[in-house]
Amino acid sequence: MIERCSKRRMILAIALLGLASAIIIILESSHLRAHEVDIHESHPILKEIPLAEKCWTREEVSILEPCHHCTKEEILNHKPVVCVAKGFKEKIKCETSGNVTYRACHQVAWVEERRFWIFEAVMFVSGCISASFVFLRQKQLDHIVYKRIQKQIATGV
């Protein structure tokens, strides 16, 4: 089917797909930034944290411990309470007040990186398998054509 398309139609189709992809990426990135909700304001348990402990909303902070998983005991005991929401926490220090506290965070960087590399490995393996099937099918088709040519030569056509 693709071999029936003219060069002009192919270029037009690729340009339209590229344009559609760019529009989708722009819309999604603006949508994601516009609707970021602080988990501390929407979660029923985290809403009850005193405002004094939510110093990151009004002060500059420095991260003492990067985002990492909460243990099962921390989640069950609600100590620190931010572990209840997402299961991740980061230890921060508010610059002005000097308050050291935990806040909920979304993802751990190394977990996301591991997921990315697993995805890449799966895509590589599936690409290799697909390429080998294409190679084998091409060999089969070449063999069929070769046999047909031999048959035509043998019959003297």
Disulfide bonds with the S-S distance in Angstrom:
Cys55-Cys94 1.49
Cys67-Cys105 1.89
Cys70-Cys83 2.08
